Amino acid sequence: MSRPGFLLSAWPWRSAAYLLTGAVTGVATLLGIVTVAAVCGALAIVLVGLPMLVVVALSGIPVAWAERRRVRLIDSNPVSSRHQVPAAPGLWAWLTTRLREQATWRELGYALLLAGLLWPVDALVITVALLLPLSMVATPLLMATVGDGHEAKVLKQWPVTTWPTAFGVAVLGLLLMGLCAYVLGVTAGARAELARLLIASREGELGAKVVELARSRVRLVDAFEAERRRIERDLHDGAQQRLVALTLALGLARLDAPPGPLAEQLTKAHQEAGKALAELRELIHGIHPKVLTDYGLQAAVSDAADRCVVPVDVDLELPGRPTRAVESAAYFVVCEALANVAKHSGADGAQVRGGHRGGRLFLEVRDDGCGGADPSVGSGLTGLADRVSVLDGRLALTSPPGGPTLLRVEFPCELTKGADRSA
């Protein structure tokens, strides 16, 4: 409405159409409620009660359905339905789902408000802000047709007997129509906002978007972990086996070759193939270690501690296994923390402890190094925090200058003892 071209655009007429259809919908809703009440009153006493309550409760659903489509006349943002999909097919599942939803009762409240109060307001605004200015603009036409060029009545009240007066009233009607266009826009916008608040509040839409974002984030994490496992499996079963076969072939060729330049070249090739195989195994282990898949987080953390150049004590007791995503994230947090200890801390020893209580998996990595860890200098702590936050976890770091350094991470999760775990 703040744009200069509002009066010449279609928005005033769209606002008028919204209010006009609102009045029509309100009248139809009122007639429907009166009809339902009359039919239920005419039935036997045994049929009045719960069936009537069900019919009345569900009467707001079609009204809200129509309102969501009417709002499109003046609001480019669609009003989505807050109804849930029934858990099972059939009429009974649909009824029970709808009667338990808050959205159903909010829509019923909107239907009652529309039938009792809103539609008269819509009709009054349409009459005052649209029909009255239009009747003034049409004064010369009325004088030429109905009054035979002698007389016309403005708003059926004030007679106009001269043509200059008739055209003056028409010009005044045009000016008043421009002013009333803003009245229509303001009223229609307020009505649409009230309807959105009652049948689909912005808080509800925001909550639904947050839930969907959380679900999509979990799906992305699951897809990422599945892709990691696929790459690890392909490298382990494909490229690694070919390198093993190549190493064996070069070793046999070196044994069969006579002493000389050819034997020396085969020896170098055999050594390079062995180095490539060792690097590939380290790469596979870094992508997704097999010990983590087969034996769980406790064994994988112990294996990572054994491979660390700094002595590491492990105290990790878990009665079960967390979900795959949490297990993988926890393992790589520990690995990254131990890598930082080995590269930057100058520590003589480190400890990894953890457990599960209160529905949360917690891990702590402590070292007796120089401290002063700063995420802004490329220590990988920012990436760790991002990885933890994706799973709704928390990461805390305490590293004063001079040490010691303590990294604590928590994940909300439940442990399972079976092999079947959801990702």
TORKOL-4160 file (C-alpha; in steps of 0.2 Angstrom, whole numbers, padded with zeros to 4 digits, m for minus):
423
<pt num="1" X="0000" Y="0000" Z="0000"/>
<pt num="2" X="0015" Y="0012" Z="0002"/>
<pt num="3" X="0019" Y="0011" Z="m0016"/>
<pt num="4" X="0014" Y="0025" Z="m0028"/>
<pt num="5" X="0005" Y="0014" Z="m0040"/>
<pt num="6" X="m0007" Y="0006" Z="m0027"/>
<pt num="7" X="m0023" Y="0015" Z="m0033"/>
<pt num="8" X="m0020" Y="0010" Z="m0051"/>
<pt num="9" X="m0015" Y="m0008" Z="m0047"/>
<pt num="10" X="m0027" Y="m0023" Z="m0044"/>
<pt num="11" X="m0024" Y="m0024" Z="m0025"/>
<pt num="12" X="m0039" Y="m0013" Z="m0020"/>
<pt num="13" X="m0050" Y="m0023" Z="m0031"/>
<pt num="14" X="m0043" Y="m0039" Z="m0024"/>
<pt num="15" X="m0045" Y="m0032" Z="m0006"/>
<pt num="16" X="m0064" Y="m0029" Z="m0011"/>
<pt num="17" X="m0065" Y="m0046" Z="m0018"/>
<pt num="18" X="m0058" Y="m0054" Z="m0002"/>
<pt num="19" X="m0070" Y="m0044" Z="0009"/>
<pt num="20" X="m0085" Y="m0048" Z="m0002"/>
<pt num="21" X="m0081" Y="m0066" Z="m0002"/>
<pt num="22" X="m0079" Y="m0065" Z="0017"/>
<pt num="23" X="m0096" Y="m0059" Z="0019"/>
<pt num="24" X="m0103" Y="m0072" Z="0007"/>
<pt num="25" X="m0094" Y="m0086" Z="0017"/>
<pt num="26" X="m0099" Y="m0079" Z="0033"/>
<pt num="27" X="m0118" Y="m0079" Z="0028"/>
<pt num="28" X="m0116" Y="m0097" Z="0022"/>
<pt num="29" X="m0107" Y="m0102" Z="0038"/>
<pt num="30" X="m0121" Y="m0095" Z="0048"/>
<pt num="31" X="m0134" Y="m0104" Z="0038"/>
<pt num="32" X="m0125" Y="m0120" Z="0040"/>
<pt num="33" X="m0123" Y="m0118" Z="0059"/>
<pt num="34" X="m0142" Y="m0114" Z="0060"/>
<pt num="35" X="m0146" Y="m0129" Z="0049"/>
<pt num="36" X="m0136" Y="m0141" Z="0059"/>
<pt num="37" X="m0143" Y="m0135" Z="0075"/>
<pt num="38" X="m0161" Y="m0136" Z="0068"/>
<pt num="39" X="m0158" Y="m0154" Z="0061"/>
<pt num="40" X="m0150" Y="m0160" Z="0078"/>
<pt num="41" X="m0164" Y="m0152" Z="0087"/>
<pt num="42" X="m0177" Y="m0162" Z="0077"/>
<pt num="43" X="m0168" Y="m0178" Z="0080"/>
<pt num="44" X="m0172" Y="m0190" Z="0094"/>
<pt num="45" X="m0164" Y="m0186" Z="0111"/>
<pt num="46" X="m0152" Y="m0201" Z="0109"/>
<pt num="47" X="m0144" Y="m0194" Z="0094"/>
<pt num="48" X="m0141" Y="m0177" Z="0101"/>
<pt num="49" X="m0125" Y="m0176" Z="0111"/>
<pt num="50" X="m0109" Y="m0183" Z="0105"/>
<pt num="51" X="m0114" Y="m0184" Z="0087"/>
<pt num="52" X="m0119" Y="m0166" Z="0087"/>
<pt num="53" X="m0103" Y="m0161" Z="0096"/>
<pt num="54" X="m0093" Y="m0170" Z="0082"/>
<pt num="55" X="m0102" Y="m0162" Z="0068"/>
<pt num="56" X="m0100" Y="m0145" Z="0076"/>
<pt num="57" X="m0082" Y="m0148" Z="0080"/>
<pt num="58" X="m0078" Y="m0153" Z="0062"/>
<pt num="59" X="m0088" Y="m0138" Z="0054"/>
<pt num="60" X="m0073" Y="m0127" Z="0055"/>
<pt num="61" X="m0063" Y="m0137" Z="0044"/>
<pt num="62" X="m0072" Y="m0133" Z="0027"/>
<pt num="63" X="m0073" Y="m0115" Z="0033"/>
<pt num="64" X="m0054" Y="m0114" Z="0036"/>
<pt num="65" X="m0051" Y="m0123" Z="0019"/>
<pt num="66" X="m0060" Y="m0109" Z="0010"/>
<pt num="67" X="m0052" Y="m0096" Z="0020"/>
<pt num="68" X="m0034" Y="m0102" Z="0016"/>
<pt num="69" X="m0039" Y="m0100" Z="m0002"/>
<pt num="70" X="m0047" Y="m0083" Z="0000"/>
<pt num="71" X="m0031" Y="m0076" Z="0008"/>
<pt num="72" X="m0022" Y="m0079" Z="m0008"/>
<pt num="73" X="m0031" Y="m0064" Z="m0015"/>
<pt num="74" X="m0021" Y="m0052" Z="m0004"/>
<pt num="75" X="m0007" Y="m0062" Z="0003"/>
<pt num="76" X="0007" Y="m0070" Z="m0007"/>
<pt num="77" X="0012" Y="m0081" Z="0007"/>
<pt num="78" X="0001" Y="m0096" Z="0007"/>
<pt num="79" X="m0008" Y="m0101" Z="0024"/>
<pt num="80" X="m0003" Y="m0119" Z="0026"/>
<pt num="81" X="m0014" Y="m0132" Z="0035"/>
<pt num="82" X="m0009" Y="m0137" Z="0053"/>
<pt num="83" X="m0018" Y="m0154" Z="0052"/>
<pt num="84" X="m0009" Y="m0170" Z="0054"/>
<pt num="85" X="m0010" Y="m0185" Z="0042"/>
<pt num="86" X="m0019" Y="m0199" Z="0051"/>
<pt num="87" X="m0009" Y="m0214" Z="0057"/>
<pt num="88" X="m0020" Y="m0226" Z="0048"/>
<pt num="89" X="m0033" Y="m0226" Z="0034"/>
<pt num="90" X="m0051" Y="m0225" Z="0037"/>
<pt num="91" X="m0065" Y="m0214" Z="0044"/>
<pt num="92" X="m0062" Y="m0218" Z="0062"/>
<pt num="93" X="m0044" Y="m0214" Z="0062"/>
<pt num="94" X="m0047" Y="m0198" Z="0053"/>
<pt num="95" X="m0061" Y="m0193" Z="0065"/>
<pt num="96" X="m0050" Y="m0197" Z="0080"/>
<pt num="97" X="m0035" Y="m0188" Z="0073"/>
<pt num="98" X="m0045" Y="m0172" Z="0069"/>
<pt num="99" X="m0054" Y="m0171" Z="0086"/>
<pt num="100" X="m0037" Y="m0172" Z="0095"/>
<pt num="101" X="m0029" Y="m0158" Z="0085"/>
<pt num="102" X="m0028" Y="m0141" Z="0092"/>
<pt num="103" X="m0030" Y="m0135" Z="0074"/>
<pt num="104" X="m0048" Y="m0142" Z="0073"/>
<pt num="105" X="m0054" Y="m0132" Z="0088"/>
<pt num="106" X="m0045" Y="m0116" Z="0082"/>
<pt num="107" X="m0054" Y="m0118" Z="0065"/>
<pt num="108" X="m0070" Y="m0120" Z="0074"/>
<pt num="109" X="m0067" Y="m0104" Z="0084"/>
<pt num="110" X="m0064" Y="m0095" Z="0068"/>
<pt num="111" X="m0080" Y="m0102" Z="0060"/>
<pt num="112" X="m0090" Y="m0096" Z="0075"/>
<pt num="113" X="m0082" Y="m0079" Z="0075"/>
<pt num="114" X="m0084" Y="m0077" Z="0056"/>
<pt num="115" X="m0103" Y="m0082" Z="0057"/>
<pt num="116" X="m0106" Y="m0070" Z="0072"/>
<pt num="117" X="m0096" Y="m0055" Z="0070"/>
<pt num="118" X="m0084" Y="m0054" Z="0055"/>
<pt num="119" X="m0095" Y="m0056" Z="0040"/>
<pt num="120" X="m0106" Y="m0041" Z="0046"/>
<pt num="121" X="m0090" Y="m0031" Z="0047"/>
<pt num="122" X="m0085" Y="m0036" Z="0029"/>
<pt num="123" X="m0102" Y="m0032" Z="0022"/>
<pt num="124" X="m0102" Y="m0015" Z="0031"/>
<pt num="125" X="m0085" Y="m0010" Z="0024"/>
<pt num="126" X="m0089" Y="m0016" Z="0007"/>
<pt num="127" X="m0105" Y="m0005" Z="0008"/>
<pt num="128" X="m0097" Y="0010" Z="0015"/>
<pt num="129" X="m0080" Y="0010" Z="0006"/>
<pt num="130" X="m0085" Y="0003" Z="m0011"/>
<pt num="131" X="m0104" Y="0004" Z="m0015"/>
<pt num="132" X="m0106" Y="0022" Z="m0008"/>
<pt num="133" X="m0092" Y="0030" Z="m0019"/>
<pt num="134" X="m0097" Y="0020" Z="m0034"/>
<pt num="135" X="m0115" Y="0026" Z="m0032"/>
<pt num="136" X="m0108" Y="0044" Z="m0032"/>
<pt num="137" X="m0097" Y="0041" Z="m0047"/>
<pt num="138" X="m0113" Y="0035" Z="m0056"/>
<pt num="139" X="m0123" Y="0050" Z="m0053"/>
<pt num="140" X="m0122" Y="0057" Z="m0070"/>
<pt num="141" X="m0126" Y="0040" Z="m0078"/>
<pt num="142" X="m0141" Y="0039" Z="m0066"/>
<pt num="143" X="m0147" Y="0057" Z="m0070"/>
<pt num="144" X="m0146" Y="0053" Z="m0089"/>
<pt num="145" X="m0155" Y="0036" Z="m0088"/>
<pt num="146" X="m0166" Y="0035" Z="m0073"/>
<pt num="147" X="m0169" Y="0054" Z="m0070"/>
<pt num="148" X="m0171" Y="0057" Z="m0089"/>
<pt num="149" X="m0159" Y="0071" Z="m0088"/>
<pt num="150" X="m0169" Y="0081" Z="m0074"/>
<pt num="151" X="m0165" Y="0073" Z="m0057"/>
<pt num="152" X="m0155" Y="0060" Z="m0048"/>
<pt num="153" X="m0153" Y="0056" Z="m0030"/>
<pt num="154" X="m0136" Y="0054" Z="m0022"/>
<pt num="155" X="m0136" Y="0039" Z="m0010"/>
<pt num="156" X="m0155" Y="0039" Z="m0012"/>
<pt num="157" X="m0156" Y="0054" Z="m0001"/>
<pt num="158" X="m0150" Y="0070" Z="m0009"/>
<pt num="159" X="m0157" Y="0076" Z="m0026"/>
<pt num="160" X="m0146" Y="0083" Z="m0039"/>
<pt num="161" X="m0155" Y="0093" Z="m0053"/>
<pt num="162" X="m0141" Y="0101" Z="m0063"/>
<pt num="163" X="m0127" Y="0093" Z="m0073"/>
<pt num="164" X="m0113" Y="0103" Z="m0065"/>
<pt num="165" X="m0118" Y="0097" Z="m0048"/>
<pt num="166" X="m0120" Y="0079" Z="m0055"/>
<pt num="167" X="m0102" Y="0079" Z="m0062"/>
<pt num="168" X="m0095" Y="0088" Z="m0046"/>
<pt num="169" X="m0103" Y="0073" Z="m0036"/>
<pt num="170" X="m0095" Y="0061" Z="m0048"/>
<pt num="171" X="m0078" Y="0069" Z="m0045"/>
<pt num="172" X="m0080" Y="0069" Z="m0027"/>
<pt num="173" X="m0085" Y="0051" Z="m0028"/>
<pt num="174" X="m0068" Y="0047" Z="m0037"/>
<pt num="175" X="m0058" Y="0056" Z="m0024"/>
<pt num="176" X="m0068" Y="0047" Z="m0010"/>
<pt num="177" X="m0065" Y="0030" Z="m0020"/>
<pt num="178" X="m0046" Y="0033" Z="m0019"/>
<pt num="179" X="m0047" Y="0036" Z="0000"/>
<pt num="180" X="m0058" Y="0021" Z="0002"/>
<pt num="181" X="m0046" Y="0010" Z="m0008"/>
<pt num="182" X="m0034" Y="0012" Z="0007"/>
<pt num="183" X="m0048" Y="0008" Z="0019"/>
<pt num="184" X="m0052" Y="m0008" Z="0009"/>
<pt num="185" X="m0033" Y="m0013" Z="0009"/>
<pt num="186" X="m0031" Y="m0010" Z="0028"/>
<pt num="187" X="m0047" Y="m0019" Z="0032"/>
<pt num="188" X="m0043" Y="m0034" Z="0021"/>
<pt num="189" X="m0025" Y="m0035" Z="0028"/>
<pt num="190" X="m0031" Y="m0035" Z="0046"/>
<pt num="191" X="m0044" Y="m0048" Z="0042"/>
<pt num="192" X="m0032" Y="m0059" Z="0033"/>
<pt num="193" X="m0019" Y="m0057" Z="0048"/>
<pt num="194" X="m0033" Y="m0062" Z="0060"/>
<pt num="195" X="m0038" Y="m0077" Z="0050"/>
<pt num="196" X="m0019" Y="m0082" Z="0049"/>
<pt num="197" X="m0018" Y="m0080" Z="0068"/>
<pt num="198" X="m0033" Y="m0091" Z="0071"/>
<pt num="199" X="m0031" Y="m0105" Z="0059"/>
<pt num="200" X="m0012" Y="m0105" Z="0056"/>
<pt num="201" X="m0003" Y="m0094" Z="0067"/>
<pt num="202" X="0015" Y="m0088" Z="0062"/>
<pt num="203" X="0022" Y="m0096" Z="0077"/>
<pt num="204" X="0014" Y="m0112" Z="0072"/>
<pt num="205" X="0021" Y="m0110" Z="0055"/>
<pt num="206" X="0038" Y="m0106" Z="0062"/>
<pt num="207" X="0038" Y="m0121" Z="0073"/>
<pt num="208" X="0034" Y="m0132" Z="0059"/>
<pt num="209" X="0048" Y="m0125" Z="0049"/>
<pt num="210" X="0060" Y="m0127" Z="0063"/>
<pt num="211" X="0054" Y="m0145" Z="0065"/>
<pt num="212" X="0056" Y="m0148" Z="0046"/>
<pt num="213" X="0073" Y="m0140" Z="0046"/>
<pt num="214" X="0079" Y="m0151" Z="0061"/>
<pt num="215" X="0072" Y="m0167" Z="0052"/>
<pt num="216" X="0081" Y="m0162" Z="0035"/>
<pt num="217" X="0097" Y="m0159" Z="0045"/>
<pt num="218" X="0096" Y="m0176" Z="0052"/>
<pt num="219" X="0092" Y="m0184" Z="0035"/>
<pt num="220" X="0108" Y="m0175" Z="0028"/>
<pt num="221" X="0118" Y="m0181" Z="0042"/>
<pt num="222" X="0112" Y="m0199" Z="0039"/>
<pt num="223" X="0115" Y="m0198" Z="0021"/>
<pt num="224" X="0133" Y="m0191" Z="0024"/>
<pt num="225" X="0137" Y="m0205" Z="0036"/>
<pt num="226" X="0129" Y="m0218" Z="0024"/>
<pt num="227" X="0140" Y="m0211" Z="0010"/>
<pt num="228" X="0156" Y="m0212" Z="0021"/>
<pt num="229" X="0152" Y="m0230" Z="0025"/>
<pt num="230" X="0149" Y="m0234" Z="0006"/>
<pt num="231" X="0166" Y="m0226" Z="0001"/>
<pt num="232" X="0175" Y="m0235" Z="0015"/>
<pt num="233" X="0167" Y="m0251" Z="0009"/>
<pt num="234" X="0171" Y="m0249" Z="m0009"/>
<pt num="235" X="0189" Y="m0244" Z="m0005"/>
<pt num="236" X="0191" Y="m0259" Z="0007"/>
<pt num="237" X="0184" Y="m0272" Z="m0004"/>
<pt num="238" X="0190" Y="m0264" Z="m0021"/>
<pt num="239" X="0205" Y="m0254" Z="m0022"/>
<pt num="240" X="0213" Y="m0261" Z="m0006"/>
<pt num="241" X="0212" Y="m0279" Z="m0013"/>
<pt num="242" X="0219" Y="m0274" Z="m0030"/>
<pt num="243" X="0234" Y="m0266" Z="m0021"/>
<pt num="244" X="0236" Y="m0281" Z="m0011"/>
<pt num="245" X="0236" Y="m0292" Z="m0026"/>
<pt num="246" X="0248" Y="m0280" Z="m0035"/>
<pt num="247" X="0260" Y="m0280" Z="m0020"/>
<pt num="248" X="0260" Y="m0300" Z="m0020"/>
<pt num="249" X="0263" Y="m0300" Z="m0039"/>
<pt num="250" X="0278" Y="m0288" Z="m0037"/>
<pt num="251" X="0285" Y="m0298" Z="m0023"/>
<pt num="252" X="0284" Y="m0314" Z="m0033"/>
<pt num="253" X="0292" Y="m0306" Z="m0048"/>
<pt num="254" X="0306" Y="m0299" Z="m0038"/>
<pt num="255" X="0310" Y="m0316" Z="m0031"/>
<pt num="256" X="0310" Y="m0324" Z="m0048"/>
<pt num="257" X="0320" Y="m0310" Z="m0057"/>
<pt num="258" X="0339" Y="m0312" Z="m0058"/>
<pt num="259" X="0350" Y="m0300" Z="m0049"/>
<pt num="260" X="0353" Y="m0284" Z="m0058"/>
<pt num="261" X="0344" Y="m0268" Z="m0063"/>
<pt num="262" X="0327" Y="m0277" Z="m0066"/>
<pt num="263" X="0327" Y="m0284" Z="m0049"/>
<pt num="264" X="0331" Y="m0267" Z="m0041"/>
<pt num="265" X="0317" Y="m0259" Z="m0050"/>
<pt num="266" X="0305" Y="m0273" Z="m0045"/>
<pt num="267" X="0311" Y="m0270" Z="m0027"/>
<pt num="268" X="0307" Y="m0251" Z="m0028"/>
<pt num="269" X="0290" Y="m0255" Z="m0036"/>
<pt num="270" X="0286" Y="m0267" Z="m0022"/>
<pt num="271" X="0291" Y="m0255" Z="m0009"/>
<pt num="272" X="0281" Y="m0241" Z="m0017"/>
<pt num="273" X="0266" Y="m0253" Z="m0018"/>
<pt num="274" X="0268" Y="m0257" Z="0000"/>
<pt num="275" X="0268" Y="m0238" Z="0005"/>
<pt num="276" X="0253" Y="m0235" Z="m0006"/>
<pt num="277" X="0244" Y="m0250" Z="0003"/>
<pt num="278" X="0248" Y="m0243" Z="0020"/>
<pt num="279" X="0242" Y="m0225" Z="0015"/>
<pt num="280" X="0226" Y="m0232" Z="0008"/>
<pt num="281" X="0223" Y="m0242" Z="0024"/>
<pt num="282" X="0225" Y="m0226" Z="0034"/>
<pt num="283" X="0213" Y="m0217" Z="0023"/>
<pt num="284" X="0200" Y="m0230" Z="0025"/>
<pt num="285" X="0203" Y="m0230" Z="0044"/>
<pt num="286" X="0200" Y="m0211" Z="0043"/>
<pt num="287" X="0184" Y="m0212" Z="0033"/>
<pt num="288" X="0175" Y="m0224" Z="0044"/>
<pt num="289" X="0186" Y="m0237" Z="0054"/>
<pt num="290" X="0180" Y="m0255" Z="0053"/>
<pt num="291" X="0182" Y="m0257" Z="0072"/>
<pt num="292" X="0169" Y="m0243" Z="0075"/>
<pt num="293" X="0156" Y="m0253" Z="0064"/>
<pt num="294" X="0160" Y="m0270" Z="0071"/>
<pt num="295" X="0164" Y="m0267" Z="0089"/>
<pt num="296" X="0157" Y="m0249" Z="0094"/>
<pt num="297" X="0163" Y="m0233" Z="0101"/>
<pt num="298" X="0172" Y="m0240" Z="0116"/>
<pt num="299" X="0184" Y="m0251" Z="0105"/>
<pt num="300" X="0186" Y="m0238" Z="0092"/>
<pt num="301" X="0191" Y="m0225" Z="0105"/>
<pt num="302" X="0204" Y="m0237" Z="0113"/>
<pt num="303" X="0211" Y="m0241" Z="0096"/>
<pt num="304" X="0213" Y="m0222" Z="0092"/>
<pt num="305" X="0221" Y="m0220" Z="0109"/>
<pt num="306" X="0234" Y="m0234" Z="0105"/>
<pt num="307" X="0238" Y="m0225" Z="0089"/>
<pt num="308" X="0241" Y="m0208" Z="0097"/>
<pt num="309" X="0259" Y="m0203" Z="0099"/>
<pt num="310" X="0255" Y="m0197" Z="0117"/>
<pt num="311" X="0251" Y="m0209" Z="0130"/>
<pt num="312" X="0232" Y="m0210" Z="0133"/>
<pt num="313" X="0222" Y="m0217" Z="0147"/>
<pt num="314" X="0204" Y="m0223" Z="0142"/>
<pt num="315" X="0190" Y="m0224" Z="0154"/>
<pt num="316" X="0174" Y="m0226" Z="0144"/>
<pt num="317" X="0160" Y="m0238" Z="0149"/>
<pt num="318" X="0144" Y="m0239" Z="0139"/>
<pt num="319" X="0131" Y="m0252" Z="0142"/>
<pt num="320" X="0125" Y="m0251" Z="0124"/>
<pt num="321" X="0128" Y="m0242" Z="0107"/>
<pt num="322" X="0121" Y="m0225" Z="0102"/>
<pt num="323" X="0114" Y="m0222" Z="0085"/>
<pt num="324" X="0126" Y="m0223" Z="0070"/>
<pt num="325" X="0127" Y="m0204" Z="0068"/>
<pt num="326" X="0131" Y="m0200" Z="0086"/>
<pt num="327" X="0143" Y="m0214" Z="0087"/>
<pt num="328" X="0152" Y="m0208" Z="0072"/>
<pt num="329" X="0152" Y="m0190" Z="0077"/>
<pt num="330" X="0158" Y="m0195" Z="0095"/>
<pt num="331" X="0173" Y="m0205" Z="0088"/>
<pt num="332" X="0179" Y="m0192" Z="0076"/>
<pt num="333" X="0178" Y="m0179" Z="0090"/>
<pt num="334" X="0189" Y="m0189" Z="0100"/>
<pt num="335" X="0201" Y="m0192" Z="0085"/>
<pt num="336" X="0202" Y="m0174" Z="0081"/>
<pt num="337" X="0205" Y="m0170" Z="0100"/>
<pt num="338" X="0219" Y="m0182" Z="0101"/>
<pt num="339" X="0227" Y="m0176" Z="0085"/>
<pt num="340" X="0227" Y="m0158" Z="0092"/>
<pt num="341" X="0235" Y="m0165" Z="0108"/>
<pt num="342" X="0249" Y="m0173" Z="0098"/>
<pt num="343" X="0252" Y="m0158" Z="0087"/>
<pt num="344" X="0249" Y="m0143" Z="0098"/>
<pt num="345" X="0249" Y="m0147" Z="0116"/>
<pt num="346" X="0266" Y="m0153" Z="0120"/>
<pt num="347" X="0258" Y="m0164" Z="0133"/>
<pt num="348" X="0266" Y="m0179" Z="0142"/>
<pt num="349" X="0249" Y="m0188" Z="0143"/>
<pt num="350" X="0231" Y="m0187" Z="0140"/>
<pt num="351" X="0215" Y="m0195" Z="0147"/>
<pt num="352" X="0199" Y="m0200" Z="0138"/>
<pt num="353" X="0184" Y="m0203" Z="0149"/>
<pt num="354" X="0165" Y="m0204" Z="0146"/>
<pt num="355" X="0149" Y="m0213" Z="0149"/>
<pt num="356" X="0130" Y="m0212" Z="0147"/>
<pt num="357" X="0118" Y="m0205" Z="0160"/>
<pt num="358" X="0102" Y="m0195" Z="0159"/>
<pt num="359" X="0099" Y="m0199" Z="0141"/>
<pt num="360" X="0115" Y="m0191" Z="0136"/>
<pt num="361" X="0132" Y="m0197" Z="0130"/>
<pt num="362" X="0146" Y="m0187" Z="0136"/>
<pt num="363" X="0165" Y="m0188" Z="0132"/>
<pt num="364" X="0180" Y="m0179" Z="0140"/>
<pt num="365" X="0197" Y="m0177" Z="0133"/>
<pt num="366" X="0210" Y="m0170" Z="0145"/>
<pt num="367" X="0229" Y="m0167" Z="0143"/>
<pt num="368" X="0242" Y="m0159" Z="0153"/>
<pt num="369" X="0250" Y="m0149" Z="0140"/>
<pt num="370" X="0253" Y="m0130" Z="0138"/>
<pt num="371" X="0235" Y="m0125" Z="0135"/>
<pt num="372" X="0229" Y="m0109" Z="0126"/>
<pt num="373" X="0219" Y="m0118" Z="0113"/>
<pt num="374" X="0211" Y="m0105" Z="0102"/>
<pt num="375" X="0197" Y="m0111" Z="0089"/>
<pt num="376" X="0202" Y="m0096" Z="0078"/>
<pt num="377" X="0220" Y="m0102" Z="0074"/>
<pt num="378" X="0214" Y="m0117" Z="0064"/>
<pt num="379" X="0214" Y="m0131" Z="0077"/>
<pt num="380" X="0199" Y="m0139" Z="0070"/>
<pt num="381" X="0188" Y="m0134" Z="0085"/>
<pt num="382" X="0176" Y="m0124" Z="0075"/>
<pt num="383" X="0173" Y="m0139" Z="0064"/>
<pt num="384" X="0170" Y="m0150" Z="0079"/>
<pt num="385" X="0158" Y="m0138" Z="0086"/>
<pt num="386" X="0148" Y="m0138" Z="0070"/>
<pt num="387" X="0148" Y="m0157" Z="0069"/>
<pt num="388" X="0142" Y="m0158" Z="0087"/>
<pt num="389" X="0128" Y="m0145" Z="0085"/>
<pt num="390" X="0121" Y="m0154" Z="0070"/>
<pt num="391" X="0116" Y="m0168" Z="0081"/>
<pt num="392" X="0109" Y="m0156" Z="0095"/>
<pt num="393" X="0125" Y="m0159" Z="0105"/>
<pt num="394" X="0135" Y="m0147" Z="0115"/>
<pt num="395" X="0154" Y="m0144" Z="0115"/>
<pt num="396" X="0164" Y="m0135" Z="0129"/>
<pt num="397" X="0182" Y="m0131" Z="0129"/>
<pt num="398" X="0193" Y="m0126" Z="0144"/>
<pt num="399" X="0211" Y="m0122" Z="0140"/>
<pt num="400" X="0219" Y="m0108" Z="0150"/>
<pt num="401" X="0237" Y="m0103" Z="0146"/>
<pt num="402" X="0249" Y="m0116" Z="0154"/>
<pt num="403" X="0236" Y="m0130" Z="0154"/>
<pt num="404" X="0228" Y="m0141" Z="0157"/>
<pt num="405" X="0215" Y="m0142" Z="0142"/>
<pt num="406" X="0198" Y="m0151" Z="0144"/>
<pt num="407" X="0187" Y="m0154" Z="0130"/>
<pt num="408" X="0169" Y="m0160" Z="0134"/>
<pt num="409" X="0156" Y="m0165" Z="0122"/>
<pt num="410" X="0138" Y="m0171" Z="0125"/>
<pt num="411" X="0125" Y="m0179" Z="0113"/>
<pt num="412" X="0107" Y="m0182" Z="0117"/>
<pt num="413" X="0104" Y="m0201" Z="0113"/>
<pt num="414" X="0098" Y="m0217" Z="0119"/>
<pt num="415" X="0109" Y="m0233" Z="0119"/>
<pt num="416" X="0103" Y="m0249" Z="0112"/>
<pt num="417" X="0110" Y="m0267" Z="0115"/>
<pt num="418" X="0104" Y="m0275" Z="0099"/>
<pt num="419" X="0113" Y="m0274" Z="0082"/>
<pt num="420" X="0098" Y="m0265" Z="0074"/>
<pt num="421" X="0101" Y="m0246" Z="0076"/>
<pt num="422" X="0093" Y="m0232" Z="0067"/>
<pt num="423" X="0104" Y="m0219" Z="0059"/>
